[in-house]
Amino acid sequence: MALSVFDIFKIGIGPSSSHTVGPMRAARNFARNLDARGLLAQVASLSIHLYGSLAETGAGHRTDMGIMLGLMGEAPDTVDPAAIGTLIGAVARDRQLTIWGRHGVPFDPKTAFSGRVKPLPEHPNGMRFIALNAQGDVLLDERYVSIGGGFIRALDSIETDETVPEHDPMPYPFANAAELMDQCARHGLTIAQLMMANESTLRTAAEVRAGVLRIARIMDDAIDRGCGLQGSVDGDVLPGGLKVRRRAPALFQELQRKSETVTSGASRAPYPADADDVMFAMDWVNLYAMAVNEENAASGRVVTAPTNGASGLLPAVLRYYRTFIPDWSEDGVVDFLLTAAAIGFLYKENASISGAEVGCQGEVGVACSMAAAGLTAVQGGTVAQVENAAEIGMEHNLGLTCDPVGGLVQIPCIERNAMGGNKAINASRLALHGNGKHHVTLDMVIETMRQTGADMKSKYKETSRGGLAVNVVEC
């Protein structure tokens, strides 16, 4: 498959991969196309239409912010989170937006966006960008869908920055878990070794390793910022109107006090002061996951893993590995993320990682499956045990709804990552205590997840028209 580990783990900003990062990338692509076709100087006005879930929960997910940044030419992986407020504030104040950083047009954020609840046929997250000249003639009209995890698809045969360059055939292609396991068995490879061989057709092995370790560092940084060890992008109260307060800094301070030793300058505490506290590690996993998701809710820098709504789960389990597993190593970190990415590919290709398409089982559920697989691999699990852990991780997230209160990635998303992180660790432990043989295969559970998502009512799929979103009174 042409997907890369750096597709499934994208560096971006919060609060949503499908509602912020995807629209940002689509808008940037539209602006780039205007420039490439020599149309930029002729643009007099812009019209932007949002469809389906983007129309219903785009405001809470800051879709407008993502699109404005993209039109300016900003990219999710390079924009400075600390500068976003200034950039967006200037557009609102001056009612002018500079497309691709070069051509200013009148733009009022309050009137530039129109929403249509009826989704486009291709996907629940649709958008359309129209550029007009001074006479009102259409210069460029492009439609996109944001398909989860920051991935976009153009609907009008437009080239995007997701076009895969020419490369040598991958030596070990796989389309499902059975094929992945067969390739590993026939060639005597672990999943991480297979992934490294495939990735090495796109870049050198040294570049893959360095890139994966960079992803791990950004995950780690998000934890530390959320714990208050580095400057975060917002204050104590998360934006959006619910007045949700950050809990991670206070929890970090509490866990520090309870610890006998804390490594200087980092939120790691391998030993509890109270030897009888058998749930000590769980507290830290909760902390790690919530710290990242609170950063995400504040539009901070996170890694889509595989989405922003689930961006705290893998970093939490990876930090657990580095904190509580005595023989952890950088090689293990690389193997963890390569193994997790392989599992993510299977869901992306055979089901979905979009909450608007299949509910939160496609976000936190997939992240739980990926993390369980990665953790099992780095603790010496066989390929069969890794597959079993991934299956357990999803089997017990089937049917998980996406019903964010107020359309914000806060309630229940922040706590849900903490719960999912501990569930992934338990799934790994169950698999490691077995021999890899089990009745429900990973392919079976992925197909079940796809079918469950198709059967799920739209009000439970990131529309904020059902579940907690209508039963919790907004403050």
Rosetta blueprint (number, residue, H / E / L):
1 M L
2 A L
3 L L
4 S L
5 V H
6 F H
7 D H
8 I H
9 F L
10 K E
11 I E
12 G E
13 I E
14 G L
15 P L
16 S L
17 S H
18 S H
19 H H
20 T H
21 V H
22 G H
23 P H
24 M H
25 R H
26 A H
27 A H
28 R H
29 N H
30 F H
31 A H
32 R H
33 N H
34 L H
35 D H
36 A H
37 R L
38 G L
39 L L
40 L H
41 A H
42 Q H
43 V L
44 A L
45 S E
46 L E
47 S E
48 I E
49 H E
50 L E
51 Y E
52 G E
53 S H
54 L H
55 A H
56 E H
57 T H
58 G L
59 A L
60 G L
61 H L
62 R L
63 T H
64 D H
65 M H
66 G H
67 I H
68 M H
69 L H
70 G H
71 L H
72 M H
73 G L
74 E L
75 A L
76 P L
77 D L
78 T L
79 V L
80 D L
81 P H
82 A H
83 A H
84 I H
85 G H
86 T H
87 L H
88 I H
89 G H
90 A H
91 V H
92 A H
93 R H
94 D H
95 R L
96 Q E
97 L E
98 T E
99 I E
100 W L
101 G L
102 R L
103 H E
104 G E
105 V E
106 P E
107 F L
108 D L
109 P L
110 K L
111 T L
112 A L
113 F E
114 S E
115 G E
116 R E
117 V L
118 K L
119 P L
120 L E
121 P L
122 E L
123 H E
124 P L
125 N E
126 G E
127 M E
128 R E
129 F E
130 I E
131 A E
132 L E
133 N L
134 A L
135 Q L
136 G L
137 D L
138 V E
139 L E
140 L E
141 D E
142 E E
143 R E
144 Y E
145 V E
146 S E
147 I E
148 G E
149 G L
150 G L
151 F E
152 I E
153 R E
154 A E
155 L L
156 D L
157 S L
158 I L
159 E L
160 T L
161 D L
162 E L
163 T L
164 V L
165 P L
166 E L
167 H L
168 D L
169 P L
170 M L
171 P L
172 Y L
173 P L
174 F L
175 A L
176 N L
177 A H
178 A H
179 E H
180 L H
181 M H
182 D H
183 Q H
184 C H
185 A H
186 R H
187 H H
188 G L
189 L L
190 T L
191 I H
192 A H
193 Q H
194 L H
195 M H
196 M H
197 A H
198 N H
199 E H
200 S L
201 T L
202 L L
203 R L
204 T L
205 A H
206 A H
207 E H
208 V H
209 R H
210 A H
211 G H
212 V H
213 L H
214 R H
215 I H
216 A H
217 R H
218 I H
219 M H
220 D H
221 D H
222 A H
223 I H
224 D H
225 R H
226 G H
227 C L
228 G L
229 L L
230 Q L
231 G L
232 S L
233 V L
234 D L
235 G L
236 D L
237 V E
238 L L
239 P L
240 G L
241 G L
242 L L
243 K L
244 V L
245 R E
246 R L
247 R L
248 A H
249 P H
250 A H
251 L H
252 F H
253 Q H
254 E H
255 L H
256 Q H
257 R H
258 K H
259 S E
260 E E
261 T E
262 V L
263 T L
264 S L
265 G L
266 A L
267 S L
268 R L
269 A L
270 P L
271 Y E
272 P E
273 A L
274 D L
275 A L
276 D L
277 D L
278 V L
279 M L
280 F H
281 A H
282 M H
283 D H
284 W H
285 V H
286 N H
287 L H
288 Y H
289 A H
290 M H
291 A H
292 V H
293 N H
294 E H
295 E H
296 N H
297 A H
298 A L
299 S L
300 G L
301 R E
302 V E
303 V E
304 T E
305 A L
306 P L
307 T L
308 N L
309 G L
310 A L
311 S L
312 G L
313 L H
314 L H
315 P H
316 A H
317 V H
318 L H
319 R H
320 Y H
321 Y H
322 R H
323 T H
324 F H
325 I L
326 P L
327 D L
328 W L
329 S L
330 E H
331 D H
332 G H
333 V H
334 V H
335 D H
336 F H
337 L H
338 L H
339 T H
340 A H
341 A H
342 A H
343 I H
344 G H
345 F H
346 L H
347 Y H
348 K H
349 E H
350 N H
351 A L
352 S L
353 I L
354 S L
355 G H
356 A H
357 E H
358 V H
359 G L
360 C H
361 Q H
362 G H
363 E L
364 V H
365 G H
366 V H
367 A H
368 C H
369 S H
370 M H
371 A H
372 A H
373 A H
374 G H
375 L H
376 T H
377 A H
378 V H
379 Q L
380 G L
381 G L
382 T L
383 V H
384 A H
385 Q H
386 V H
387 E H
388 N H
389 A H
390 A H
391 E H
392 I H
393 G H
394 M H
395 E H
396 H L
397 N L
398 L L
399 G L
400 L L
401 T L
402 C E
403 D L
404 P L
405 V H
406 G H
407 G H
408 L L
409 V L
410 Q L
411 I L
412 P L
413 C H
414 I H
415 E H
416 R H
417 N H
418 A H
419 M H
420 G H
421 G H
422 N H
423 K H
424 A H
425 I H
426 N H
427 A H
428 S H
429 R H
430 L H
431 A H
432 L H
433 H L
434 G L
435 N L
436 G L
437 K L
438 H L
439 H L
440 V L
441 T L
442 L H
443 D H
444 M H
445 V H
446 I H
447 E H
448 T H
449 M H
450 R H
451 Q H
452 T H
453 G H
454 A H
455 D H
456 M L
457 K L
458 S H
459 K H
460 Y H
461 K E
462 E L
463 T L
464 S L
465 R L
466 G L
467 G L
468 L H
469 A H
470 V H
471 N H
472 V L
473 V L
474 E L
475 C L
